[in-house]
């Protein structure tokens, strides 16, 4: 039974992992080719992320049913591998036209099927285990992305794209073994405008949007200032944050499943706000950098699992999951573009005031979450509470029984140890006679 379930779930998880790592690594490869010109950065990054967002929306709306079939999915993966192979021949020229011609198809093919992959994940991960499943997926994505990125750093650009083409081709294996769910939700039941107007959706979406914007605006400032005098070296900071974030994802997943999505969301925002507060209150000190790295990384791990994998899947129960995921993940994708555009101005932005404003906005972002309903099913939470109560009651009963058994054992031992002395009547008479004679 367990093996059958694993065989059903594993292909969809591997397809998601393969797709997201391929998307991240292709952008890293393209970004390394962009020159220092702000115009080039603006055009190339806008081309890539514009194509990414547009294709993701198309894939989640017009093509969401078609992309559930094996043939369309196989075509999507093959086209991604082909685009990477073509990029290996075009990209080394690194002129603006080449970069744009590479960025648009890579971005479009990266975004097209990711909402469907996330929908597959949500369908195969039950609501009560979705946080921990998301943590496993996130940890794997982080580990593979870091391994590929650092191993390819010494390889030429054309070699990097060839490696990405091979990695994308490996994703074909997951398509062959994929078992799509039979039920497919009708599109007209969940139009995008209905999702946006949903109170629960925007109470979670607004804080997530503020977090994504604030965090990615600050990221170029962190990159510019870390490594300077009195600051942690940026390379060391990156390695430490990858490690801490990956491990913290398991904490976020456990909190999501056992305490609820609302608790994990608030915890993540508070921790990141504290991280920026340390940078503001202790500017330019090593301890502030270390505290920010720890608090910020833990917050990222918790929030990434909560908002990328879990919350939108909860809201999409009985609806079109692709649409919820594409809208929910849009701030994350959009903020990547903002981070790229802010980077050239990192030198002139005052670091102290930017950190204090970031801390303020992150604490304000918690306010909508205080009014947001819990997306984890109330039935699941009550069942868990009842299970915990029964477990505690059983422990108390067992403890009382052990104490009773110990008491009975002590009484038994006391009875066994007690000795009853009896005197023969004849001996008693002789003893009295001797006593009278001598005393």
Secondary structure by P-SEA (a helix, b strand, c coil): caaaaaaacaaaaaaaaaaaaaaaaaaaaaaaaccccaaaaaaaaaaaaaaaaaaaaaaacccccccccaaaaaaaaaaaaaaaaaaaaccccccaaaaaaaaaaaaaaacccaaaaaaaaaaaccccaaaaaaaaaaaaaaaaaaaaaaaaccccaaaaaaaaaaaaaaaaaaaaaccccccccccccccaaaaaacaaaaaaaaaaaaaaaaaaaaaaaaaacccccccccaaaaaaaaaaaaaaaaaaaaaaaacccaaaaaaaaaaaaaaaaaaaaaccccaaaaaaaaaaaaaaaaaaaaaccccaaaaaaccccaaaaaaaaaaaaaaaaaaaaaaccccccccaaaaaaaaaaaaaaaacccccccccccaaaaaaaaaaaaaaaaaaaaaaaaaaaaaaaaaaaaaaaabbbbbbbaaaaaaaaaaaaacc
